[in-house]
Amino acid sequence: MQDENQRHLFSDLGFDHTARQHILSIASWAMTVVVVAVIGYVLNIVQLLSGTKVAATKSEGFDLGVSLSGGNTISSVVGILIGLLINFFLYRFASLARSGITGLNQNDLNKSFNNLKIFFTILSVILVVVFVVVLLATVVVAMRGV
């Protein structure tokens, strides 16, 4: 019943020219993010296959003293796979939003925003997990120092 009421409530919802231009701009920026991320993943794969060492000793003038090696390939591959999964949904958003706006297809536009919702849901879950891991690591380090 509630879904039927929402359908009637938003059935006359339309986009003016400015809203269409904003959605097209968001879609083009999303596609740019996807392309840059995929290029980064390809470069990371090339680095892993070549076995070269990347030395990140200076960052913004600070000496970090960190040396990254290609020895940790499992974590790199997992990171690439998760990144490709996340960027797949961003790509689907960008392509469906563009086709939905240019073709005036409400179904494609709905699917595009559903893909954007999935993108942000996955990203939020990953960020919460990373935050919890960092928080636990901080507590463990603090307890060892005591």
N, C-alpha and C positions, 0 to 999 in steps of 0.2 A: 504494500500500500504506500509506504513512504517513498519507495523507488519510483512509483507511478506519479506521485505528487511532484517529485523532483524533476521528472521528465517534462511534466507540464509547466513547471516553473521556469525551466531553462530552455524550453522549446523555441522561444522567440529571441534567444540571446544571439546577437550578431556582433560582428567586428567592423568597426569603421576603418577608414583608410589608414589612419595612424596606428591603430592596433595591429593591422596586417603588416605594416612596415616594421613595427617593433618585433613581431614574431618572426618575420623573415630575417631580421638582423640577428636575433638570438639564434636562429637556426644556422645562419652562416658562421657565427662565432663558435657554435658547438661543433660544426664541421671542421673549423680551423683547429680547435682543441684536439679533436680526434686525429686529424692528419699529423699534427706535431707529436702527439703521444705515440702513434704508430711508428713514426720516424725514429723516435727515441728508443722504442722497443727493438727496432731493427738494428740500430747502432749498438744496443746492449747485447743482442744476440751475436753480432759480428765480433764484439769485444770478447764475449765468452768463448766463441769458437777459435779465435786467434790466440787466446791465452795470454794476452798482454796485461801488464800491471798498470793500473792507473794510480798515480801518486797525487793525493789531495793534501798537500802540505800547507798551502796557504789559501785562505778564504777571507776575502775582504780585509786583508792586511793582518789577520791573526794566524799564527802558526799552530796548526792543528796537530801536526805530527801523526797523521793518519795515512796508512798505506792500504789501499783497497786492491785486492787481488781477485783474479777470476776463479779462485779455488772454491768459492762458495756458490757453486752453480745451481744447487737445488733451490736456495732461497731466491736467486735471480730468476729462475724459470717459474717458480711459484708467483713471484711478483709480476712477471710479464703476463702470465695466464690470468691472474686476477685483474690486472690492468686492461687486458684485452676484453675480458668479460664486462667490466664496467664501461669501457668505451664503446662496446657494441651497442649498449642501450642508448648511449649518447648519440651514436651514429644513427640509430633507428629514429630517435627523436628528431634529429636534424633533417633527415630525408623525408620522413612522413609529414613533418610540419611544413616543409617547403611544398610538398605535393598537395597537402591539404589546403594550404592558403592559395596557391596558384590555381588549383583546380576547383576551388570552392567545394571541397569534399569534407564534410563534417566527420565522417567515419575515420578518415586518415588523421585528421587533426586530433580526434579523441584518442586514437591509438598512439599518436606521438606524445601527447601529454601523459599517457599511461607509462610509456617507456621512460619519460623524464622522471616520473614518480619512482619507478623501479631503480633508476640510476641513483637518485638521492637516497633511497632506502638502503641500497647496498653500501653506498659510500658512508652513510651514517652508522651502519652496523660495524663496518671496518674501523671507522674512527673511534667508536666507543670501545671496541676490543683493544685497539692500540693504546687508548688512554688508560684502560684498566691495567694493561701489561706494564706500561710506564709507571703507573702509580704503585703497582706491586713491586716493581724493581726498585723504586725509590724507597719504599718501606723496608725492603730487604737490605739495601745498602745502608740505610739509616740505622737499622738494628745491628748490623755488623760493626758499625763505627762506635756503638755504645759500649 
